[in-house]
Amino acid sequence: GTESWTDAVNALNEALEIDPGNPRNLVRKATLLRDQALASSDARAEGLAAAEQAVKDALETDKGHPYAQELAAALILDQGGDVDQADWYIQQSTKRRETSFGLVQKARIMIRKGSYDDVERLVNKALKKEPSNHSAFAAQSEMWEAQGQIFHAFEAMKSAKERSAKESAARLA
């Protein structure tokens, strides 16, 4: 939860001092920085930029790190960046594995491209892999909002909030 962020940042910084090029720890730090940025109203852009840099560092060390590729796609979408680049990262990561997080990012890409038919299938597939995936419901809400279906969007967002952990960045976002 948010109350442990300082301890988490300190632990990750210590791990990176010991092994500066460890992609796993760089991705963990990027994930934490992204969570902090999404939960922040005033330091969002700076936090997302710091998370993006940590992911770039991880991908320099291990170009094929699938979670780093998924996270890179998520950060691009979070910042309103190049949808095609985000799609490329997801395509690369799915060559190695298919995760619920990756499926949600693919759904977010399809929403940006206006291809809503595939979104529902991707969200359902993500929920089948991880039934309590709050981000899948958030993506579904994003789709309904893009289509102007505000009541469906509201219900999907409520489902996302119910499935997110209390005191988590996802709930704050």
Residue frames as a rotation matrix with the C-alpha (Angstrom) as fourth column:
GLY 1
0.558 0.830 0.000 0.00
0.830 -0.558 0.000 0.00
0.000 0.000 -1.000 0.00
THR 2
0.558 -0.271 0.785 0.86
0.216 -0.865 -0.453 3.66
0.802 0.422 -0.424 -0.20
GLU 3
0.909 -0.183 0.375 2.07
-0.417 -0.404 0.814 3.79
0.002 -0.896 -0.444 3.40
SER 4
0.573 -0.709 0.411 4.98
0.275 0.639 0.718 1.47
-0.772 -0.299 0.561 2.51
TRP 5
0.934 -0.163 0.318 6.19
0.290 -0.173 -0.941 3.30
0.209 0.971 -0.114 -0.60
THR 6
0.611 -0.750 0.255 9.13
-0.772 -0.636 -0.022 4.95
0.179 -0.184 -0.967 1.12
ASP 7
0.198 -0.514 0.835 10.38
-0.508 0.674 0.536 1.61
-0.838 -0.530 -0.127 2.45
ALA 8
0.680 0.125 0.723 9.88
0.449 0.708 -0.545 0.01
-0.580 0.695 0.426 -0.97
VAL 9
0.919 -0.372 0.133 11.81
-0.120 -0.583 -0.803 2.76
0.376 0.722 -0.580 -2.76
ASN 10
0.365 -0.817 0.446 14.65
-0.916 -0.229 0.329 2.48
-0.166 -0.529 -0.832 -0.24
ALA 11
0.278 -0.222 0.935 14.81
-0.125 0.956 0.265 -1.31
-0.952 -0.190 0.238 -0.62
LEU 12
0.840 0.068 0.538 14.81
0.499 0.291 -0.816 -1.08
-0.212 0.954 0.211 -4.42
ASN 13
0.793 -0.597 0.119 17.49
-0.492 -0.743 -0.453 1.62
0.359 0.301 -0.883 -4.40
GLU 14
0.219 -0.715 0.664 19.62
-0.781 0.280 0.558 -0.55
-0.585 -0.641 -0.497 -2.11
ALA 15
0.461 0.013 0.887 19.16
0.299 0.939 -0.169 -3.56
-0.835 0.343 0.429 -4.41
LEU 16
0.931 -0.083 0.355 20.13
0.327 -0.244 -0.913 -1.41
0.162 0.966 -0.200 -7.41
GLU 17
0.580 -0.792 0.188 23.24
-0.814 -0.557 0.165 -0.17
-0.026 -0.249 -0.968 -5.60
ILE 18
0.118 -0.496 0.860 24.30
-0.351 0.790 0.503 -3.79
-0.929 -0.361 -0.081 -5.18
ASP 19
-0.466 -0.172 0.868 23.43
0.653 0.595 0.469 -4.79
-0.597 0.785 -0.165 -8.76
PRO 20
-0.445 0.264 -0.856 22.80
-0.255 -0.953 -0.161 -1.65
-0.858 0.146 0.492 -10.87
GLY 21
-0.677 0.121 -0.726 21.98
-0.736 -0.067 0.674 -3.44
0.033 0.990 0.134 -14.11
ASN 22
-0.889 0.372 0.268 19.53
0.274 0.899 -0.341 -5.99
-0.368 -0.230 -0.901 -12.75
PRO 23
-0.802 0.588 0.105 16.50
-0.166 -0.389 0.906 -5.74
0.574 0.709 0.409 -15.07
ARG 24
-0.151 0.776 -0.613 14.16
0.737 0.501 0.453 -7.37
0.658 -0.383 -0.648 -12.54
ASN 25
-0.227 0.020 -0.974 14.86
0.869 -0.447 -0.212 -4.67
-0.440 -0.894 0.084 -9.94
LEU 26
-0.972 -0.112 -0.205 14.68
0.004 -0.885 0.467 -1.91
-0.234 0.453 0.860 -12.56
VAL 27
-0.556 0.830 -0.033 11.25
0.120 0.119 0.986 -3.17
0.822 0.544 -0.166 -13.63
ARG 28
-0.031 0.521 -0.853 10.12
0.967 0.232 0.106 -3.37
0.253 -0.822 -0.511 -10.01
LYS 29
-0.594 -0.239 -0.768 11.22
0.508 -0.852 -0.129 0.21
-0.623 -0.467 0.628 -9.46
ALA 30
-0.966 0.258 0.008 9.49
-0.139 -0.546 0.826 1.32
0.217 0.797 0.564 -12.67
THR 31
-0.278 0.904 -0.324 6.29
0.564 0.427 0.707 -0.39
0.778 0.013 -0.629 -11.53
LEU 32
-0.074 0.192 -0.979 6.43
0.967 -0.227 -0.117 1.39
-0.245 -0.955 -0.169 -8.19
LEU 33
-0.831 -0.285 -0.478 7.18
0.185 -0.952 0.245 4.75
-0.525 0.115 0.844 -9.82
ARG 34
-0.783 0.614 0.101 4.26
0.047 -0.104 0.993 4.24
0.620 0.783 0.053 -12.21
ASP 35
-0.040 0.785 -0.618 1.93
0.877 0.324 0.355 3.42
0.479 -0.528 -0.701 -9.33
GLN 36
-0.318 -0.151 -0.936 3.06
0.738 -0.659 -0.145 6.53
-0.595 -0.737 0.321 -7.46
ALA 37
-0.984 -0.100 -0.146 2.61
-0.014 -0.777 0.629 8.68
-0.177 0.621 0.763 -10.56
LEU 38
-0.558 0.830 0.001 -0.88
0.282 0.189 0.941 7.36
0.780 0.525 -0.340 -11.30
ALA 39
0.107 0.584 -0.805 -1.92
0.971 0.112 0.210 8.01
0.213 -0.804 -0.555 -7.71
SER 40
-0.475 -0.399 -0.785 -0.53
0.601 -0.798 0.042 11.55
-0.643 -0.452 0.619 -7.77
SER 41
0.635 0.729 0.255 -2.41
0.713 -0.428 -0.555 14.52
-0.296 0.535 -0.792 -9.12
ASP 42
0.886 -0.274 -0.373 0.49
-0.288 -0.957 0.021 16.97
-0.363 0.089 -0.927 -9.13
ALA 43
-0.082 -0.994 -0.065 3.59
-0.762 0.021 0.647 14.86
-0.642 0.103 -0.760 -9.91
ARG 44
0.653 0.464 0.598 2.07
-0.036 0.808 -0.587 12.50
-0.756 0.362 0.545 -12.47
ALA 45
0.945 -0.265 -0.193 4.13
-0.226 -0.102 -0.969 13.56
0.237 0.959 -0.157 -15.50
GLU 46
0.113 -0.965 0.239 7.43
-0.955 -0.172 -0.243 13.52
0.275 -0.200 -0.940 -13.63
GLY 47
-0.024 -0.055 0.998 6.69
-0.645 0.764 0.027 10.14
-0.764 -0.643 -0.053 -12.06
LEU 48
0.849 0.377 0.369 5.72
0.040 0.651 -0.758 8.57
-0.526 0.659 0.537 -15.38
ALA 49
0.719 -0.660 -0.218 8.89
-0.514 -0.293 -0.806 9.95
0.468 0.692 -0.550 -16.97
ALA 50
-0.146 -0.778 0.611 11.00
-0.983 0.186 0.002 8.45
-0.115 -0.600 -0.791 -14.15
ALA 51
0.286 0.335 0.898 9.21
-0.283 0.925 -0.255 5.10
-0.916 -0.181 0.359 -14.55
GLU 52
0.992 0.089 -0.088 9.80
-0.103 0.185 -0.977 5.23
-0.071 0.979 0.193 -18.30
GLN 53
0.308 -0.950 -0.053 13.52
-0.861 -0.255 -0.440 5.81
0.405 0.181 -0.896 -17.75
ALA 54
-0.192 -0.342 0.920 13.73
-0.773 0.630 0.073 2.83
-0.605 -0.697 -0.386 -15.39
VAL 55
0.657 0.478 0.583 11.99
-0.001 0.773 -0.634 0.63
-0.754 0.416 0.509 -18.00
LYS 56
0.866 -0.401 -0.297 14.36
-0.399 -0.199 -0.895 1.88
0.300 0.894 -0.333 -20.71
ASP 57
-0.064 -0.924 0.377 17.30
-0.997 0.044 -0.060 0.97
0.039 -0.380 -0.924 -18.47
ALA 58
0.050 0.164 0.985 15.84
-0.404 0.905 -0.130 -2.51
-0.913 -0.392 0.112 -17.94
LEU 59
0.899 0.363 0.245 15.32
0.075 0.422 -0.904 -2.99
-0.431 0.831 0.352 -21.68
GLU 60
0.519 -0.808 -0.280 18.90
-0.802 -0.345 -0.488 -1.87
0.297 0.478 -0.827 -22.40
THR 61
-0.360 -0.647 0.672 20.09
-0.853 0.521 0.044 -4.68
-0.379 -0.557 -0.739 -20.16
ASP 62
-0.733 0.226 0.642 17.56
0.264 0.964 -0.039 -7.28
-0.627 0.141 -0.766 -21.35
LYS 63
-0.829 0.353 -0.434 15.81
-0.558 -0.586 0.588 -6.33
-0.047 0.730 0.682 -24.60
GLY 64
-0.500 0.626 -0.599 13.52
-0.150 0.618 0.772 -9.35
0.853 0.475 -0.215 -24.39
HIS 65
-0.975 0.170 -0.145 12.27
0.175 0.175 -0.969 -8.89
-0.140 -0.970 -0.200 -20.82
PRO 66
-0.507 0.821 0.262 8.51
0.641 0.156 0.752 -9.47
0.577 0.549 -0.605 -21.35
TYR 67
0.302 0.663 -0.685 7.23
0.941 -0.324 0.100 -7.60
-0.155 -0.675 -0.722 -18.31
ALA 68
-0.428 -0.513 -0.745 9.46
0.335 -0.855 0.396 -4.62
-0.840 -0.080 0.537 -19.13
GLN 69
-0.958 0.115 0.263 7.96
0.237 -0.200 0.951 -4.61
0.162 0.973 0.164 -22.62
GLU 70
-0.065 0.993 -0.103 4.42
0.869 0.107 0.484 -4.73
0.491 -0.058 -0.869 -21.22
LEU 71
0.225 0.089 -0.970 5.23
0.787 -0.604 0.127 -1.97
-0.575 -0.792 -0.206 -18.76
ALA 72
-0.818 -0.531 -0.221 6.80
0.263 -0.687 0.677 0.14
-0.512 0.495 0.702 -21.53
ALA 73
-0.645 0.665 0.376 3.53
0.488 -0.019 0.872 -0.18
0.587 0.746 -0.313 -23.48
ALA 74
0.258 0.769 -0.585 1.50
0.955 -0.111 0.274 0.78
0.146 -0.630 -0.763 -20.40
LEU 75
-0.154 -0.405 -0.901 3.65
0.580 -0.775 0.249 3.85
-0.800 -0.485 0.354 -19.80
ILE 76
-0.966 -0.136 0.222 3.32
0.259 -0.457 0.851 4.94
-0.014 0.879 0.477 -23.42
LEU 77
-0.243 0.958 0.150 -0.46
0.638 0.042 0.769 4.68
0.730 0.283 -0.622 -23.12
ASP 78
0.216 0.286 -0.934 -0.48
0.948 -0.288 0.131 6.41
-0.232 -0.914 -0.333 -19.72
GLN 79
-0.404 -0.503 -0.764 1.32
0.322 -0.860 0.397 9.36
-0.856 -0.085 0.509 -21.28
GLY 80
0.636 0.730 -0.251 -0.82
-0.023 -0.308 -0.951 9.47
-0.772 0.611 -0.179 -24.43
GLY 81
-0.280 -0.898 -0.341 2.13
-0.514 -0.160 0.843 8.41
-0.811 0.411 -0.417 -26.58
ASP 82
-0.406 -0.026 -0.913 2.51
-0.905 0.151 0.398 6.52
0.127 0.988 -0.085 -29.84
VAL 83
0.443 0.713 0.543 -0.09
-0.744 0.630 -0.221 3.72
-0.500 -0.307 0.810 -29.93
ASP 84
0.817 -0.172 -0.551 1.80
-0.339 0.629 -0.699 1.84
0.466 0.758 0.456 -32.63
GLN 85
-0.276 -0.958 0.075 4.94
-0.574 0.102 -0.813 1.78
0.771 -0.267 -0.578 -30.50
ALA 86
-0.276 0.282 0.919 2.93
-0.901 0.257 -0.349 0.47
-0.335 -0.924 0.183 -27.53
ASP 87
0.790 0.610 -0.058 1.43
-0.575 0.704 -0.418 -2.19
-0.214 0.363 0.907 -29.80
TRP 88
0.364 -0.747 -0.556 4.91
-0.436 0.390 -0.811 -3.22
0.823 0.537 -0.183 -30.94
TYR 89
-0.565 -0.579 0.587 6.03
-0.773 0.124 -0.622 -3.71
0.287 -0.806 -0.518 -27.33
ILE 90
0.121 0.694 0.710 2.96
-0.792 0.498 -0.352 -5.86
-0.598 -0.520 0.610 -26.59
GLN 91
0.845 0.146 -0.514 3.54
-0.480 0.632 -0.609 -7.95
0.236 0.761 0.604 -29.71
GLN 92
-0.095 -0.968 -0.231 7.13
-0.534 0.245 -0.809 -8.55
0.840 0.047 -0.540 -28.61
SER 93
-0.550 -0.119 0.827 6.13
-0.830 0.192 -0.524 -9.54
-0.096 -0.974 -0.204 -25.09
THR 94
0.453 0.817 0.357 3.42
-0.736 0.569 -0.368 -11.96
-0.504 -0.096 0.858 -26.24
LYS 95
0.379 -0.429 -0.820 6.01
-0.604 0.556 -0.570 -13.86
0.701 0.712 -0.048 -28.26
ARG 96
-0.688 -0.722 -0.078 7.39
-0.354 0.427 -0.832 -15.02
0.634 -0.545 -0.550 -24.91
ARG 97
-0.791 0.478 -0.382 4.28
0.605 0.515 -0.608 -15.14
-0.094 -0.712 -0.696 -22.73
GLU 98
-0.332 0.768 0.548 0.73
0.088 -0.553 0.829 -13.91
0.939 0.323 0.116 -22.45
THR 99
-0.836 0.012 -0.548 -0.26
0.548 0.024 -0.836 -12.30
0.003 -1.000 -0.027 -19.16
SER 100
0.217 0.956 -0.200 -3.35
0.968 -0.237 -0.085 -10.64
-0.128 -0.175 -0.976 -17.84
PHE 101
0.145 -0.251 -0.957 -1.47
0.229 -0.933 0.279 -7.33
-0.962 -0.260 -0.078 -17.63
GLY 102
-0.848 -0.527 -0.054 -0.36
0.035 -0.156 0.987 -7.63
-0.529 0.835 0.151 -21.25
LEU 103
-0.488 0.759 0.431 -3.89
0.858 0.329 0.394 -8.45
0.157 0.563 -0.812 -22.41
VAL 104
0.423 0.630 -0.651 -5.20
0.740 -0.655 -0.154 -5.34
-0.524 -0.416 -0.743 -20.63
GLN 105
-0.254 -0.590 -0.766 -2.56
-0.060 -0.781 0.622 -3.20
-0.965 0.204 0.163 -22.33
LYS 106
-0.926 -0.012 0.378 -3.52
0.361 0.269 0.893 -4.71
-0.112 0.963 -0.244 -25.70
ALA 107
0.026 0.999 0.031 -7.16
1.000 -0.026 -0.013 -3.84
-0.012 0.032 -0.999 -24.92
ARG 108
0.303 0.023 -0.953 -6.13
0.341 -0.936 0.085 -0.26
-0.890 -0.350 -0.292 -24.12
ILE 109
-0.766 -0.611 -0.199 -4.32
-0.022 -0.284 0.959 -0.11
-0.642 0.739 0.204 -27.47
MET 110
-0.667 0.581 0.467 -7.42
0.731 0.387 0.562 -1.34
0.146 0.716 -0.682 -29.29
ILE 111
0.335 0.770 -0.542 -9.51
0.825 -0.518 -0.226 1.33
-0.455 -0.372 -0.809 -27.54
ARG 112
-0.090 -0.471 -0.878 -7.11
-0.033 -0.879 0.475 4.02
-0.995 0.072 0.063 -28.75
LYS 113
-0.955 -0.294 0.023 -7.34
-0.013 0.119 0.993 2.58
-0.295 0.948 -0.117 -32.27
GLY 114
-0.341 0.913 -0.226 -11.14
-0.897 -0.387 -0.212 2.52
-0.281 0.130 0.951 -32.11
SER 115
-0.412 0.139 -0.901 -11.32
-0.437 0.837 0.329 -1.26
0.800 0.529 -0.284 -32.57
TYR 116
-0.268 0.374 0.888 -13.86
-0.963 -0.107 -0.246 -2.00
0.003 -0.921 0.389 -29.83
ASP 117
0.638 0.568 -0.520 -14.82
-0.603 0.788 0.123 -5.48
0.480 0.235 0.845 -31.05
ASP 118
0.105 -0.705 -0.701 -11.55
0.181 0.707 -0.684 -6.98
0.978 -0.055 0.202 -29.81
VAL 119
-0.468 -0.350 0.811 -11.56
-0.616 -0.529 -0.584 -5.15
0.633 -0.773 0.032 -26.48
GLU 120
0.397 0.716 0.575 -14.28
-0.916 0.272 0.295 -7.20
0.055 -0.643 0.764 -24.84
ARG 121
0.844 -0.146 -0.516 -12.60
0.006 0.965 -0.264 -10.45
0.536 0.220 0.815 -25.91
LEU 122
-0.153 -0.988 0.027 -9.24
0.097 -0.042 -0.994 -9.29
0.983 -0.149 0.103 -24.52
VAL 123
-0.309 0.119 0.944 -10.78
-0.864 -0.451 -0.226 -8.13
0.398 -0.885 0.242 -21.24
ASN 124
0.744 0.649 0.158 -12.61
-0.662 0.682 0.312 -11.45
0.094 -0.337 0.937 -20.82
LYS 125
0.583 -0.622 -0.523 -9.40
0.235 0.745 -0.625 -13.36
0.778 0.242 0.580 -21.57
ALA 126
-0.437 -0.747 0.501 -7.53
-0.265 -0.425 -0.866 -11.26
0.859 -0.511 -0.012 -18.99
LEU 127
-0.009 0.529 0.848 -10.24
-0.990 -0.125 0.068 -11.90
0.142 -0.839 0.525 -16.41
LYS 128
0.879 0.264 -0.398 -10.12
-0.259 0.963 0.068 -15.61
0.401 0.043 0.915 -17.12
LYS 129
0.066 -0.946 -0.318 -6.39
0.314 0.322 -0.893 -15.58
0.947 -0.041 0.319 -16.34
GLU 130
-0.879 -0.355 -0.318 -6.82
0.427 -0.292 -0.856 -13.36
0.211 -0.888 0.408 -13.27
PRO 131
-0.070 0.996 0.061 -10.46
0.845 0.027 0.534 -12.96
0.530 0.089 -0.843 -12.11
SER 132
0.508 0.269 -0.818 -9.67
0.764 -0.579 0.284 -10.18
-0.397 -0.770 -0.500 -9.64
ASN 133
-0.520 -0.779 0.350 -7.82
0.850 -0.430 0.306 -8.03
-0.087 0.457 0.885 -12.20
HIS 134
0.190 0.603 -0.775 -9.05
0.531 -0.727 -0.435 -4.52
-0.826 -0.329 -0.459 -11.46
SER 135
-0.510 -0.461 -0.726 -7.21
-0.294 -0.700 0.651 -3.04
-0.808 0.546 0.221 -14.44
ALA 136
-0.880 0.285 0.379 -9.27
0.474 0.507 0.720 -5.21
0.013 0.813 -0.582 -16.81
PHE 137
0.129 0.974 -0.188 -12.43
0.971 -0.163 -0.175 -3.58
-0.201 -0.160 -0.966 -15.48
ALA 138
0.071 -0.187 -0.980 -10.78
0.123 -0.973 0.194 -0.16
-0.990 -0.135 -0.046 -15.73
ALA 139
-0.911 -0.402 -0.094 -9.97
-0.069 -0.077 0.995 -0.86
-0.407 0.913 0.043 -19.40
GLN 140
-0.487 0.823 0.292 -13.56
0.865 0.409 0.291 -1.95
0.120 0.395 -0.911 -19.93
SER 141
0.312 0.564 -0.764 -14.68
0.673 -0.699 -0.241 1.33
-0.670 -0.439 -0.598 -18.37
GLU 142
-0.439 -0.593 -0.675 -12.33
-0.128 -0.702 0.700 3.19
-0.889 0.394 0.233 -20.71
MET 143
-0.926 0.136 0.352 -13.95
0.377 0.360 0.853 1.43
-0.010 0.923 -0.385 -23.67
TRP 144
-0.017 0.998 -0.056 -17.49
0.999 0.015 -0.039 2.27
-0.038 -0.056 -0.998 -22.56
GLU 145
0.193 0.024 -0.981 -16.50
0.329 -0.943 0.042 5.89
-0.924 -0.331 -0.190 -21.97
ALA 146
-0.782 -0.561 -0.271 -14.94
-0.091 -0.328 0.940 6.13
-0.617 0.760 0.206 -25.44
GLN 147
-0.774 0.562 0.292 -18.21
0.556 0.383 0.737 4.86
0.302 0.733 -0.609 -26.89
GLY 148
-0.664 0.508 0.548 -20.26
-0.463 -0.856 0.232 7.36
0.587 -0.100 0.803 -24.88
GLN 149
0.257 0.730 -0.633 -21.85
0.159 0.614 0.773 4.70
0.953 -0.299 0.042 -22.67
ILE 150
-0.334 -0.521 0.786 -21.33
-0.571 -0.551 -0.608 6.52
0.750 -0.652 -0.113 -19.38
PHE 151
0.472 0.563 0.678 -23.56
-0.881 0.267 0.391 4.29
0.039 -0.782 0.622 -17.24
HIS 152
0.926 -0.243 -0.287 -21.77
0.185 0.959 -0.214 1.13
0.328 0.145 0.934 -18.38
ALA 153
0.030 -0.968 0.249 -18.46
0.089 -0.246 -0.965 2.94
0.996 0.051 0.079 -17.83
PHE 154
-0.026 0.035 0.999 -19.49
-0.883 -0.469 -0.007 3.87
0.468 -0.882 0.043 -14.29
GLU 155
0.865 0.412 0.286 -20.42
-0.498 0.775 0.390 0.26
-0.061 -0.480 0.875 -13.45
ALA 156
0.682 -0.689 -0.246 -17.15
0.407 0.637 -0.655 -1.07
0.608 0.346 0.715 -14.84
MET 157
-0.178 -0.758 0.627 -15.21
-0.256 -0.580 -0.774 1.53
0.950 -0.298 -0.091 -12.85
LYS 158
0.371 0.378 0.848 -17.07
-0.916 0.001 0.400 0.52
0.151 -0.926 0.347 -9.71
SER 159
0.995 -0.030 -0.099 -16.07
0.034 0.999 0.034 -3.10
0.098 -0.037 0.994 -10.37
ALA 160
0.250 -0.965 0.078 -12.46
0.288 -0.003 -0.958 -1.99
0.924 0.262 0.277 -10.83
LYS 161
-0.139 -0.276 0.951 -12.50
-0.710 -0.641 -0.290 -0.09
0.690 -0.716 -0.107 -7.55
GLU 162
0.718 0.498 0.485 -14.07
-0.696 0.506 0.510 -3.02
0.008 -0.704 0.710 -5.67
ARG 163
0.922 -0.360 -0.143 -11.31
0.321 0.917 -0.235 -5.34
0.216 0.171 0.961 -6.89
SER 164
0.126 -0.918 0.375 -8.40
-0.007 -0.379 -0.925 -3.04
0.992 0.114 -0.055 -6.11
ALA 165
-0.103 -0.267 -0.958 -6.68
0.901 0.383 -0.203 -3.31
0.421 -0.885 0.201 -2.77
LYS 166
0.920 0.377 -0.112 -7.40
0.381 -0.786 0.487 -0.67
0.096 -0.491 -0.866 -0.15
GLU 167
0.630 -0.674 -0.385 -4.64
-0.189 -0.615 0.766 1.93
-0.753 -0.410 -0.515 0.09
SER 168
-0.028 -0.641 0.767 -3.34
0.782 0.464 0.416 0.91
-0.623 0.611 0.488 -3.33
ALA 169
-0.762 -0.331 -0.556 -2.31
-0.077 -0.807 0.586 3.22
-0.643 0.489 0.589 -6.13
ALA 170
-0.858 0.468 0.212 -4.92
0.383 0.307 0.871 1.67
0.342 0.829 -0.443 -8.39
ARG 171
0.032 0.910 -0.414 -7.73
1.000 -0.028 0.015 2.61
0.002 -0.414 -0.910 -6.02
LEU 172
-0.114 -0.135 -0.984 -6.41
0.363 -0.928 0.085 6.17
-0.925 -0.348 0.155 -5.71
ALA 173
-0.947 -0.269 -0.177 -6.14
-0.073 -0.357 0.931 6.47
-0.314 0.894 0.318 -9.48
